[in-house]
């Protein structure tokens, strides 16, 4: 639903840009196991950079903070 989607999206500061983080859970169609996807889109200098982590729901949940730190450590070309 729209309400669920709005809860799954948040703003993320990445260097001098504002990115959009999406965090959603689901079920793997092949295995039937819980999966999770965390994606970040960051507009920079006329381009959009995409970062994605997907996999076993428990592993992705455990690594979410490290993934966010990785994305925030990105050094974009021509960054001020």
Secondary structure as a PSIPRED ss2 file (coil, helix, strand):
# PSIPRED VFORMAT (PSIPRED V4.0)

   1 X C   1.000  0.000  0.000
   2 X H   0.000  1.000  0.000
   3 X H   0.000  1.000  0.000
   4 X H   0.000  1.000  0.000
   5 X H   0.000  1.000  0.000
   6 X H   0.000  1.000  0.000
   7 X H   0.000  1.000  0.000
   8 X H   0.000  1.000  0.000
   9 X E   0.000  0.000  1.000
  10 X E   0.000  0.000  1.000
  11 X E   0.000  0.000  1.000
  12 X E   0.000  0.000  1.000
  13 X E   0.000  0.000  1.000
  14 X E   0.000  0.000  1.000
  15 X C   1.000  0.000  0.000
  16 X C   1.000  0.000  0.000
  17 X E   0.000  0.000  1.000
  18 X E   0.000  0.000  1.000
  19 X E   0.000  0.000  1.000
  20 X E   0.000  0.000  1.000
  21 X E   0.000  0.000  1.000
  22 X E   0.000  0.000  1.000
  23 X E   0.000  0.000  1.000
  24 X E   0.000  0.000  1.000
  25 X E   0.000  0.000  1.000
  26 X E   0.000  0.000  1.000
  27 X E   0.000  0.000  1.000
  28 X C   1.000  0.000  0.000
  29 X C   1.000  0.000  0.000
  30 X C   1.000  0.000  0.000
  31 X C   1.000  0.000  0.000
  32 X C   1.000  0.000  0.000
  33 X C   1.000  0.000  0.000
  34 X E   0.000  0.000  1.000
  35 X E   0.000  0.000  1.000
  36 X E   0.000  0.000  1.000
  37 X E   0.000  0.000  1.000
  38 X E   0.000  0.000  1.000
  39 X E   0.000  0.000  1.000
  40 X E   0.000  0.000  1.000
  41 X E   0.000  0.000  1.000
  42 X E   0.000  0.000  1.000
  43 X E   0.000  0.000  1.000
  44 X E   0.000  0.000  1.000
  45 X C   1.000  0.000  0.000
  46 X C   1.000  0.000  0.000
  47 X E   0.000  0.000  1.000
  48 X E   0.000  0.000  1.000
  49 X E   0.000  0.000  1.000
  50 X E   0.000  0.000  1.000
  51 X E   0.000  0.000  1.000
  52 X E   0.000  0.000  1.000
  53 X E   0.000  0.000  1.000
  54 X E   0.000  0.000  1.000
  55 X E   0.000  0.000  1.000
  56 X E   0.000  0.000  1.000
  57 X H   0.000  1.000  0.000
  58 X H   0.000  1.000  0.000
  59 X H   0.000  1.000  0.000
  60 X H   0.000  1.000  0.000
  61 X H   0.000  1.000  0.000
  62 X H   0.000  1.000  0.000
  63 X H   0.000  1.000  0.000
  64 X H   0.000  1.000  0.000
  65 X H   0.000  1.000  0.000
  66 X H   0.000  1.000  0.000
  67 X H   0.000  1.000  0.000
  68 X H   0.000  1.000  0.000
  69 X H   0.000  1.000  0.000
  70 X H   0.000  1.000  0.000
  71 X H   0.000  1.000  0.000
  72 X H   0.000  1.000  0.000
  73 X C   1.000  0.000  0.000
  74 X C   1.000  0.000  0.000
  75 X C   1.000  0.000  0.000
  76 X C   1.000  0.000  0.000
  77 X C   1.000  0.000  0.000
  78 X C   1.000  0.000  0.000
  79 X C   1.000  0.000  0.000
  80 X C   1.000  0.000  0.000
